[in-house]
Amino acid sequence: MARFSPVAGYGINGLTESERRRRVLYDFYLDLIFIIECAYRKYQNQDHIKWTRENLKQGVKEIRAL
């Protein structure tokens, strides 16, 4: 699944390789925060928990593709 383009609204056609790498790392960092928060805050919503796990799986794929 393609992620949201954070620069499309600024008229930028794409990211440099360095910018793309930073974006992947930032997204992965945010995915980790999401999944940690589920346990820390003891969320009960299984849909949300599943969503965070799927995000983390996608993040791992993107990290491996770097």
Order of alpha helices (4+ residues) and beta strands (2+ residues): alpha-alpha
